[in-house]
């Protein structure tokens, strides 16, 4: 990438907007708000077109001008361009006219949307000269950092809550990372990582590289628009942990509108959380300007962040566009996982159950009209979180290896 499209970093907090150099910085030193990349959109408009995007390889880097690197990407060339499915069976069940599923549960290499943000973060880490990377994670990020760091030749340190699902621990350790399980929740793990960062010159993807990392989520939105035939949907529903995915997908829609790639369609985005960890949705429902941190108590460990880094920005966004947030109980989440599997053949993790369960409530309440286009973003694969389904789905029929045994049940 010979032309640099990222100008600097700027504070994303309302009424601040202070600017910073493109270094491994993650928080405004004035208001402590999160930093995000600032782009030269006029230069991008001159150099990028729909035809150019379409001519490129079908991966997330087809939108590279809108991602915060100063050089060419070096990680994640098989990430992105995941399936976009017209969900006719599920639409019928929900009583809606036009429903789509963006399925990042089959992303490469670790079966979640986190492969996108990690590709950007590790490419930037290499650009900044880091040899060691790390993260604090509730599971999916751990899988992706360990996998992509191994492929990129980087040493990695992965910090997780000690009660994480065994399948996600295995899916991290297999790549040879240094995996550290901490007796605490995600917020405590993240706090420890921030302290460790003070003593080690490491690139923590969701701490000192967060301003770059979070931009990778925009590629979900770009792909939705492209796969919908260069048209923005009316409604997008996404699960929330930190709140970053929600804000970045919406940002991607506005960027494509401003670049003239798509006509404005009044797109609204909605966030959903698990009831047992719902600081953002609780704040939105109560018209609070900020959220109250909570101690997570939910089966949805991948969303169990009680003190979300982008929570205030998510609240501000949802309020500014007159949108809404929902939450779902553990039972509703499992029911939604089963419904998605039985109608569309998609096995999602618990976070995807959160998205569908919340969408169902938003449709039933009339907040999302049933005659407009709706996209559900599925962020991870169900093979990673099978434990919550034990004793919740039907058991196999057990028969003897004889025809009469089969006929006793099915004749």
N, C-alpha and C positions, 0 to 999 in steps of 0.2 A: 504494500500500500504506500505509494510514493507521496501521496497527498495526505496531510493530517487533517482530519475533520473534527477532532475533539479539541476544544479550545482550552478548557480547564475544568476544575471541580467547583461546584457552587453549593451553598447551603440550601437544602430543600425545605427548611422551615418557613412557615408563613411569615412574611414581613421581614425576613433577614437577607437572604440572597448574597451573603458575602462570598467572595471568590478565593480559590486556593490553587496552588500549582498541582500538576498531574503527578502526584507522588502517592506513596502508600499511606494516605490519610483517610480517615473515616468519620470524623466528627468535627463540627464547627467549634473553633476554640472560643467563640463568643457566646453562642446560645446553646451549644452542645447538640444541635440538630444534626441529622444525617446529611452526608454530602452526596451529590450525584453529578454525573458527567454533563457538561454543557457543550453543545455542538454548534458548528457553523452551518446552519441549515441552508443558507444561500449557496454556499459552495456545494453542499450535498445536492441541492436542487439542480445545479448546473451539471453535475457529474453522474447522477444516478437517475435511471428511468425504469419503467416497468419492463421494457424490452431487455434491458441489461440484466435485470434480476432474473427474468425468465430464462435467459440464455445460460445461466450459471448452473453448477452442480446443485442437486436438491439436498442441501443441508443448510444449517442455520447461518453459515457464512455468506450465503447469497445476499444477505443484507448488511455486509460488513461495514459499509460507510456509516451506518447508524449504530455501530458498536464501538466501545471506547479504547481502541488500540491505535498506537502510532505507527506500528509496522504490520506486516502480514500476520494472520493468525497462525499459531503453531500447534494447537491442541484441538481435538474434537471435530475432525473432518467427516465423521459419520453421524454427527449429532443433528437432530432436527428433522424437519419435513415428515413428521409423524402422521398417522392416518387421521383423516377428517371424514366422519361417517354421518350419513343422513339416517337418523335413528327413527325409522318409521314405526317399528313395533313399540318402542318406548313412548313415542309421541302419542300413539293410540291409547296407551295405558294412562298417560298424564292428561289426555284430552286437549292436546295442542296440535296446531296445524303444521308447524315447521320447526323441527328439532334436530340439532347436530351435536355430535360428540367429537371433541378434539382429544385424541387418545395418546397422551404422553406416557402412558403406562408401558409402551413398547419402545421407548426411546433407547438409544445406544449410548454407552454400554451398560448402564445400570438400571434401566427400566423405570426412569422417572424424569420429570421436567428438570430436576437438578443437574442433569447432564449439560443443559444449556448454560446455566450460570457458571458452572465449574469450568466449562470450555473457555469462557471469557476470562474468568479469574486466573486460571493457570497460564493462559496465553499472556496475560498482563504480568503475572508473576515472573515469567521467563523474560519478558521485555524489561522488567525492573531489576533483573539480575538475581532473583531469589533462587536458592538451590534446595530449600526445604519449605514445604507448605503444610498447612494444617487447617483444622476446622473444629468447631463445636457443632454437634449434630444430634438430631433425634432419629436418625437412621438413613434416610435417602441421601442426604448430603454426604454422609460418611461413606456410603457405597460408591458414590460418584467420584469423590476426591481420591479415594484409595485406588480406584480403577484407572482414572485418567492420569494420576500422578505416576503410577507404575508405567503406563504407556509413554509418558513424557520424560521418563528418566529422572524424576524428582523424588527426594525422600519425603515421607509424609508422616504426620502425627495426628491421629484422629481421637478426639475426646467425645465420649458419649455418656449418657446416664446409664448406670449399671443395670437398670431394669429394662433395658431395650429388648425388643423381640430377638430371640436367638437367631432367627433366619437373617436378620439385618446385621447382627454381629458377625455371623459366618460370611455374609456377603461383603463385609469390609475386610476381615482378617485374611481372606484368601489371597489378597493382592500383595501381602507382605508389608503392610503398613504397621506403624507403631500404634497399636490401639490401646487407649487408656480409658477404662470404665470408672466413672466417678460416682460415688455414693451421694447423689443429689439429682435434682431436676435440671432441665435444660438451662434455666436461667443461672443456676449455680455453676454449671459446667462452663457456660459462656463467660461468666465473671472470672473464673479461674484462668481461662484461656487469655483473657485480657491482661491478667497479671503476668502470665508466662511470656506474653508478647513483649513486656517491658524488659525482659532479660535475654531474649533470643531474636536474632535477625531472621525471622520467619515470615512467610506470607500466609496469614490466616485468611482464607477466602471470604469468610463472613464477618471479619473484623476490619483489619487494616486494608483489605482489598475489596471491601463491601461496595464501595462506590462504583467499581467496575463490574464486579460479580452480578449485582442486581440488574444491570442493564441486559444481561442475557435473557431475562424473562420476557423482554419485549418481543423476542422472536416468536413466541407463542401467538401473540396478536397479529404479527405480520403474516404468519402462515394461515391463520384463520381467514383473514381478508383475502389472501391470494387464493386459497383453496375454495373459497366461497364465490370465486369468479370476479375478484377485485371489487368486492362489495362488502361494506361493513354490516354486521348483523345488528338487529335492534337491541338484543339483550345478551349479556355474557354473565354466566354464573361461575364463580371460582371459590375454592376453599381458602381460608386464611390461617396463617400461623403468625409470621412477623407482620403480614400486611403488604409486603413488598410485591408479591406476584400480582395482586389486584391493581396496585398503582401503576405498575410497569406495563401491564396489558392495556390498561386504559391509555397510558402515554403513547403506546405504539399506534393505537387507533388515531389519536390526534395528530401524531407525526405524519402518518400516511395521508390524512386529510389535508394537512398544511403543505405537504409536498405535491398535492394535486393528484395523487395516485388513486384516490377514492373519494366519492362524494359523501359529504356529511349525512349521516342517517339518524342523528339523535341517539347514538349508541349509549346505552346505560350498562353499567357493570354492577354486580351484586356480590357481596362477600358472605361466606357462610363459615361458621365455626362449630366445633363440638361443644355441647352444652357444658361439659365438664372443664372447659378451658375456653371461655368466650369473652375475654376483656374487650375486644373491639366491637363485636355485635351487641354486647350489653350496653356499651356506651352509645352506640348509634340508636338503639331502641329507646334509650332514656334521654336522648338529645343532650348528652354530655359533650363538652368540648374536648375532654381528654378521657382516658380509660383508667380504671383502677386495676393494678396488677393482681393476679390471682395465682393460687397454687393449683396446678393441673390435677384433674381427677377424671380421666377418660381413657377409653380403649384406644383412642386415636393418638398414639404416641408421636407420630410424625407431625402433628399440629400442636403438640403440648408445649407451647411457649406462653408463659403467664405474663411476661413483661415484654411485649412485642416491640422490636426496634423501629418499625415503621407504622406503629399503631395510630399515632396522631395524624400522620399523613393520610392513612387509609380513612380515618374518620372524617378528616377535612374534605377528602375527595368525595366520599359518599354523600356528605351533606351538601357540597357545592353543586352536585348534579341532581339533587333531589332523589337520590337512590336509597337503598336500604340494605340492612344486613340481617341474617337469620342465624339460628343455631339449631342443632339437632341432638336428641338423646342418643345414648349408645344403642338402644334397641332400634330406633329409627334409622340409624346408620347401617346396622346389619341388615335390616329389611331392604334398604336401598341397594346395598351391595348385591343381595340376592336378586332383586328386581332387575338390575342392570345386566347381570349374568344371564338371567332367564329370558330377557327380551332381546338383547343385542349380542349375547355371547361374549361380553367383556367382563373379565375378572379384575376388578379394581381393588386397591387396598382401602383401608378404612377412610382415608382422606377423600377418596372418590365417593364413598358412601355419604360423607358429609355434604359434598357438592350436590348430589342428586336429592338427598333428603331435604336440604334447604331449598332447592329449586322447586320441589314438589309443594312445599309450604308457600313459597312466593307465588306460584301459579294458583294454588287453591284460594289464597287470600285476594287475588286479583291484582297484586302489585306487578306481576308480569302478565300481560294480556295473552290469551291462548291463541290469538290469530296473527302473531308476529314472530319473526325469526328469533330463535333461542339457541345459544351455544353453551354446552356444559363442558368445562375443562376438567379432564380426568388426569391427575398429576402423577399417579404411581400404580404399580402392578400388584394385584392381589396375592401373587405367589410370595410376596414379602411379608404379608401379615395374615397368615392363615389361622393363627391361634384364636382370634375372637369368634371364628365360625364353628369351632368345636362345640358339638351338642346343639348347634343352632340350625343345622341343615339336615336333610333326610339322610339316613344311613343306608348302606347298600343292602339289597336283598341277599340273604345267604341261603343257598340251596345245595342239594346233593347233585353229583354229576349224572343225573338221570332225567329223562324227559318228563316223567310223572311228577318229579319235584318241581320242575319249572311250571307245569300245567296247574299245579295246586294254587299258584299265585296268579298266573296270567291267562287262565282259561275260563 
